[in-house]
């Protein structure tokens, strides 16, 4: 269940933006790895895991496999 009251931090907003890349132009989207997050957002190793856990706890993303996450829902979208 998605926590509609959760307010993502600026770094978590960046992660959500990365997850949504390509969706407007019909490219594959919605999956991400911690390494890609560190590379794109210049986050120190380990810190991306904290943000991923927060988003997963809120139900906005889910862990598919070790080191692989999937976008679930952003309740702020129509």
C-alpha positions in Angstrom: 0.0 0.0 0.0 1.3 3.4 -0.9 1.7 6.0 1.8 0.1 9.1 0.2 1.2 11.4 3.0 4.9 10.6 2.6 7.0 13.6 1.5 10.2 12.6 -0.4 13.4 14.4 0.4 15.2 16.3 -2.4 17.5 13.2 -3.0 14.5 10.9 -3.1 12.8 13.3 -5.6 15.9 12.8 -7.7 15.6 9.1 -7.5 12.0 9.3 -8.5 12.9 11.5 -11.5 15.5 8.9 -12.6 12.9 6.1 -12.3 10.5 8.0 -14.5 13.1 8.9 -17.2 12.0 7.7 -20.6 8.3 7.2 -19.8 7.1 10.3 -21.7 8.8 9.2 -24.9 8.0 5.5 -24.8 11.4 4.3 -23.7 11.9 1.6 -21.1 11.6 3.1 -17.6 10.8 2.3 -14.0 13.8 0.3 -12.9 17.0 1.4 -11.3 20.2 0.2 -9.5 22.0 1.9 -6.6 25.1 2.3 -8.8 23.2 4.3 -11.4 21.7 6.5 -8.6 25.2 7.2 -7.2 26.5 8.0 -10.7 23.7 10.3 -11.7 23.0 12.1 -8.4 26.5 12.1 -7.0 25.4 10.5 -3.8 28.0 8.8 -1.5 28.0 5.0 -1.5 25.5 3.8 1.2 23.4 6.9 1.2 21.4 5.9 -1.8 20.4 2.7 0.2 18.9 4.9 2.9 16.8 6.8 0.4 15.7 3.6 -1.4 14.6 2.1 1.9 12.6 5.2 2.7 10.8 5.1 -0.7 10.2 1.4 -0.4 8.8 1.7 3.1 6.4 4.4 1.8 5.4 1.9 -1.0 6.5 4.2 -3.8 9.1 1.7 -5.1 9.8 -1.9 -4.4 12.9 -4.0 -4.3 12.7 -6.6 -7.1 16.1 -8.3 -6.4 19.3 -7.5 -4.7 20.4 -4.1 -6.1 17.4 -3.7 -8.4 14.4 -1.5 -7.7 11.1 -0.9 -9.5 8.8 2.2 -9.5 5.4 1.4 -8.1 3.4 4.6 -7.8 3.8 8.3 -7.1 0.5 9.3 -5.4 1.0 12.9 -6.3 0.4 12.1 -10.0 -3.1 12.2 -11.5 
